[in-house]
Structures are given as C-alpha cells and as structure tokens.
Amino acid sequence: MVGTIFNCLKSKCYQGVVKVGFAQNYFIGTGGQSGIYYPFGGALAKVWSDEVSSINVKAEVTAASVENTIKVERGDMLADW
C-alpha cells in the first residue's frame, strides 16, 4: 500500500488509487501523539515530502482508526496509520 501511494504521488496519478484530488498538501492520520503511529506517520510524511516534488505531507493527530477511515474516504486525508 505504501509503495503504491508513493509511486502514485511520484507519477502524479492521484485519481483512482487514492481519493486526494490534485491539492499539494496532504495529511496522514496517526492517532494520538503518545502512540506508535504518530512518529511512524511523521517519518513517512517526511520521506514523501522530501522525495516527491511539489507535495507537502504532514502527520495529523486524530482520534484514531474510525476518524482516520472517515477522513480517507471523504478525501480529506491521504492515509491512516
């Protein structure tokens, strides 16, 4: 999944793989700052931001799985961990 999203962002084939549209700012839902997924999401966001030109990815503190799933489905967030 991560490889698919990364390749999609790199080749700008946003539509159809993930529902994110063509905006240049993306968010990864991570749950709370005290959990394991926050540093993982932050590291992943940094790699994508550094390696894929013209996008900015940030880790976002959320209420975890349910909120993340809803936001990904609506297209408000790129991925959730």
C-alpha positions as CSV (number, residue, x, y, z in Angstrom):
1,M,0.0,0.0,0.0
2,V,2.7,2.5,1.0
3,G,4.6,1.7,-2.2
4,T,1.5,2.2,-4.3
5,I,0.7,5.5,-2.8
6,F,4.3,6.7,-3.1
7,N,4.5,5.7,-6.8
8,C,1.2,7.3,-7.4
9,L,2.3,10.6,-5.8
10,K,5.6,10.5,-7.7
11,S,3.9,10.0,-11.1
12,K,1.0,12.3,-10.2
13,C,-1.6,9.7,-10.9
14,Y,-3.7,10.8,-7.9
15,Q,-7.2,9.9,-9.1
16,G,-8.2,6.2,-8.8
17,V,-5.5,5.0,-6.4
18,V,-6.3,7.3,-3.5
19,K,-9.0,9.9,-3.2
20,V,-6.9,13.0,-2.8
21,G,-7.6,15.2,-5.8
22,F,-4.8,17.5,-7.1
23,A,-4.1,19.6,-4.0
24,Q,-0.4,19.9,-3.0
25,N,-0.9,19.5,0.8
26,Y,-1.7,16.1,2.2
27,F,-2.3,14.7,5.7
28,I,-1.7,11.2,7.3
29,G,-3.9,10.4,10.2
30,T,-1.9,9.0,13.1
31,G,-3.9,8.8,16.3
32,G,-2.6,10.5,19.4
33,Q,0.9,11.8,19.9
34,S,1.7,9.3,22.6
35,G,1.0,6.3,20.3
36,I,3.4,4.4,18.0
37,Y,1.7,5.6,14.8
38,Y,2.4,9.3,15.3
39,P,6.2,9.0,14.9
40,F,5.7,6.5,12.1
41,G,3.3,8.8,10.3
42,G,5.6,11.7,10.8
43,A,8.6,9.8,9.4
44,L,6.5,8.7,6.4
45,A,5.3,12.2,5.8
46,K,8.9,13.5,5.8
47,V,10.0,10.9,3.3
48,W,7.2,11.7,0.9
49,S,7.7,15.4,1.3
50,D,11.4,15.1,0.7
51,E,11.2,12.6,-2.2
52,V,8.2,13.7,-4.2
53,S,8.4,17.1,-5.7
54,S,5.6,19.6,-5.4
55,I,3.8,18.0,-2.5
56,N,3.8,18.6,1.3
57,V,2.7,15.8,3.6
58,K,2.1,16.2,7.3
59,A,1.2,13.8,10.1
60,E,-2.1,14.8,11.8
61,V,-3.1,13.9,15.3
62,T,-6.6,12.3,15.2
63,A,-9.0,10.3,17.3
64,A,-7.5,7.1,15.6
65,S,-9.0,4.5,13.3
66,V,-12.6,5.5,12.9
67,E,-11.9,9.2,12.3
68,N,-9.0,8.3,10.0
69,T,-11.1,5.9,7.9
70,I,-13.9,8.5,7.6
71,K,-11.3,11.2,6.5
72,V,-9.6,9.0,4.0
73,E,-13.0,8.0,2.5
74,R,-14.0,11.7,2.2
75,G,-10.7,12.5,0.6
76,D,-9.6,14.8,3.5
77,M,-6.6,12.7,4.3
78,L,-4.1,10.7,2.3
79,A,-3.7,7.6,4.5
80,D,-4.1,6.5,8.1
81,W,-1.9,4.5,10.5
